[in-house]
């Protein structure tokens, strides 16, 4: 499954493989429309895994290991870093 820079699903997913556009920021969980999320995008690119699902804004369960990270939304499934 691929994720955009804002933590959004761009293909695949836990909902039957249907592509979904990012509506919410994966870092702060706020709506992407009308707000500047450049600082959030930088954090997601550099160091942090997404904390919120970009499709539904639910808080995700995140596991960070020395090899990478995984984040799971109860509705949209799991994503993981390239390990």
C-alpha contacts under 8 A as a table, 3 or more apart, distances in Angstrom:
res1	aa1	res2	aa2	distance
1	X	9	X	7.48
1	X	10	X	7.76
1	X	11	X	5.95
1	X	12	X	5.15
1	X	13	X	6.27
1	X	79	X	6.60
2	X	9	X	6.31
2	X	10	X	5.80
2	X	11	X	5.80
2	X	12	X	7.24
2	X	79	X	7.92
3	X	6	X	7.76
3	X	7	X	5.55
3	X	8	X	5.16
3	X	9	X	4.80
3	X	10	X	5.56
3	X	11	X	7.55
3	X	79	X	7.88
4	X	7	X	5.27
4	X	8	X	5.00
4	X	9	X	6.43
4	X	10	X	6.27
4	X	22	X	7.85
5	X	8	X	7.20
5	X	41	X	6.02
5	X	44	X	6.81
5	X	45	X	6.48
6	X	22	X	7.48
6	X	25	X	5.67
6	X	26	X	5.52
6	X	27	X	7.30
6	X	40	X	7.34
6	X	41	X	5.43
6	X	44	X	6.90
6	X	50	X	7.99
6	X	54	X	7.69
7	X	22	X	7.43
7	X	25	X	6.60
7	X	26	X	4.37
7	X	27	X	7.24
7	X	44	X	7.30
7	X	50	X	5.62
7	X	53	X	7.34
7	X	54	X	6.03
8	X	20	X	7.76
8	X	21	X	6.56
8	X	22	X	4.35
8	X	23	X	7.56
8	X	24	X	7.66
8	X	25	X	7.53
8	X	26	X	6.61
8	X	53	X	7.23
8	X	54	X	4.77
8	X	55	X	6.74
9	X	12	X	7.22
9	X	13	X	6.95
9	X	19	X	6.77
9	X	20	X	5.62
9	X	21	X	6.24
9	X	22	X	6.23
9	X	54	X	7.05
9	X	55	X	7.23
10	X	19	X	5.74
10	X	20	X	5.97
10	X	21	X	6.17
10	X	22	X	7.58
11	X	17	X	7.07
11	X	18	X	6.91
11	X	19	X	4.47
11	X	20	X	6.85
12	X	15	X	7.98
12	X	16	X	7.54
12	X	17	X	4.09
12	X	18	X	5.77
12	X	19	X	5.61
13	X	16	X	6.67
13	X	17	X	5.00
13	X	18	X	6.63
13	X	19	X	7.14
13	X	76	X	5.83
13	X	77	X	6.04
13	X	78	X	7.50
14	X	17	X	6.42
14	X	75	X	6.93
14	X	76	X	4.36
14	X	77	X	4.11
14	X	78	X	7.05
15	X	18	X	6.30
15	X	75	X	7.20
15	X	76	X	5.58
15	X	77	X	7.36
20	X	55	X	6.79
21	X	55	X	6.96
22	X	25	X	7.42
22	X	32	X	7.85
22	X	54	X	5.07
22	X	55	X	5.63
23	X	31	X	6.07
23	X	32	X	5.79
23	X	33	X	7.71
23	X	54	X	5.66
23	X	55	X	5.70
23	X	56	X	7.62
24	X	29	X	5.56
24	X	30	X	5.37
24	X	31	X	4.44
24	X	32	X	5.17
24	X	52	X	7.91
24	X	53	X	7.20
24	X	54	X	4.35
24	X	55	X	6.30
24	X	56	X	7.07
24	X	57	X	5.81
25	X	28	X	5.67
25	X	29	X	4.79
25	X	30	X	5.49
25	X	31	X	6.26
25	X	32	X	5.76
25	X	37	X	7.48
25	X	40	X	7.62
25	X	52	X	7.07
25	X	53	X	7.71
25	X	54	X	5.54
25	X	57	X	7.64
26	X	29	X	5.66
26	X	44	X	7.88
26	X	50	X	4.65
26	X	51	X	5.81
26	X	52	X	4.69
26	X	53	X	5.72
26	X	54	X	5.14
26	X	57	X	7.71
27	X	40	X	5.71
27	X	41	X	7.69
27	X	43	X	7.74
27	X	44	X	6.73
27	X	49	X	7.64
27	X	50	X	5.06
27	X	51	X	5.40
27	X	52	X	6.09
28	X	40	X	7.04
28	X	51	X	7.30
28	X	52	X	6.84
29	X	51	X	7.59
29	X	52	X	5.18
29	X	53	X	7.29
29	X	54	X	7.15
29	X	57	X	5.26
29	X	58	X	7.63
29	X	59	X	7.84
30	X	57	X	7.28
31	X	34	X	7.82
31	X	35	X	7.51
32	X	35	X	6.08
32	X	36	X	7.85
32	X	37	X	7.25
36	X	39	X	7.86
37	X	40	X	5.08
37	X	41	X	6.13
38	X	41	X	5.04
38	X	42	X	6.21
39	X	42	X	5.12
39	X	43	X	6.34
40	X	43	X	5.17
40	X	44	X	6.21
41	X	44	X	5.13
41	X	45	X	6.08
42	X	45	X	5.13
42	X	46	X	6.00
43	X	46	X	5.25
43	X	47	X	5.63
43	X	48	X	5.64
44	X	47	X	6.03
44	X	48	X	4.93
44	X	49	X	5.85
44	X	50	X	6.42
45	X	48	X	7.27
49	X	62	X	7.61
49	X	69	X	6.78
49	X	70	X	7.69
49	X	71	X	7.37
49	X	81	X	7.92
50	X	53	X	7.38
50	X	60	X	7.97
50	X	71	X	7.07
51	X	59	X	6.03
51	X	60	X	5.53
51	X	61	X	7.58
51	X	62	X	6.87
51	X	71	X	7.36
52	X	57	X	5.35
52	X	58	X	5.49
52	X	59	X	4.53
52	X	60	X	5.40
53	X	56	X	5.66
53	X	57	X	4.80
53	X	58	X	5.36
53	X	59	X	6.44
53	X	60	X	6.34
53	X	73	X	6.21
53	X	76	X	7.83
54	X	57	X	5.54
55	X	76	X	7.83
58	X	73	X	6.94
59	X	73	X	7.20
60	X	71	X	5.94
60	X	72	X	5.27
60	X	73	X	4.88
60	X	74	X	7.42
61	X	71	X	5.51
61	X	72	X	5.18
61	X	73	X	6.78
62	X	69	X	7.13
62	X	70	X	5.73
62	X	71	X	4.31
62	X	72	X	6.53
63	X	69	X	5.52
63	X	70	X	5.33
63	X	71	X	6.42
64	X	68	X	6.04
64	X	69	X	4.30
64	X	70	X	6.65
65	X	68	X	5.27
65	X	69	X	5.86
67	X	83	X	5.98
68	X	80	X	7.53
68	X	81	X	5.66
68	X	82	X	7.12
68	X	83	X	5.71
69	X	80	X	5.64
69	X	81	X	5.46
70	X	78	X	6.82
70	X	79	X	5.67
70	X	80	X	4.12
70	X	81	X	6.42
71	X	78	X	5.56
71	X	79	X	5.42
71	X	80	X	6.27
72	X	76	X	7.59
72	X	77	X	5.41
72	X	78	X	4.11
72	X	79	X	6.42
73	X	76	X	5.21
73	X	77	X	5.10
73	X	78	X	6.24
74	X	77	X	6.20
